[in-house]
Amino acid sequence: MVRLRLKRTGRRHRPTYRLAAVDNRSPRDGTVIEELGFYEPANRNPEMRSNLKRERVEYWLKVGAQPSDTARDLLKRLGYQVSGRK
């Protein structure tokens, strides 16, 4: 099954995350199927905190990819239509 998951990057005390479509058996920072954008919570400018490829995120959600709990919360905050928990 494909999951949309946040992959941690960045340096110590200043994390950035990449939203990625991954196989659910792979580790958090393992190989990805497709990178869908990034999220940088420490950025002071709210418009620059996230940059996601909207059409690719919607594609993966449409074909049945399940977002992780954290990714689901992030996507809802950014205005995506995400179904409830499994």
NORQUIWO-V449747 format. One record per backbone hydrogen bond with DSSP energy under -1.0 kcal/mol. CO is the residue of the C=O (numbers start at 1). NH is the residue of the N-H. E is the energy in kcal/mol with one decimal. If there is no record, write none. Layout:
co = [CO:CO]
nh = [NH:NH]
e = [E:E]
//
This chain:
co = [1:2:3:4:5:7:9:11:14:16:17:18:19:20:21:21:22:23:27:34:36:37:38:39:40:45:49:51:52:53:54:55:56:57:58:59:60:66:68:69:70:71:72:73:74:75:76]
nh = [24:66:22:68:20:18:16:14:11:9:39:7:36:5:33:34:3:26:30:21:53:19:51:17:43:48:40:38:54:57:58:59:60:61:62:63:65:4:72:73:74:75:76:77:78:80:79]
e = [-2.4:-2.0:-2.8:-2.7:-2.7:-2.4:-2.2:-1.6:-1.1:-3.5:-3.1:-2.6:-3.4:-2.7:-3.1:-1.4:-3.0:-1.9:-1.8:-2.8:-2.9:-1.6:-2.2:-3.0:-1.4:-1.2:-4.0:-1.9:-1.3:-2.4:-2.6:-1.8:-2.3:-2.2:-2.2:-2.1:-2.7:-1.4:-2.8:-2.1:-2.2:-2.7:-2.4:-2.1:-1.6:-2.6:-1.3]
//
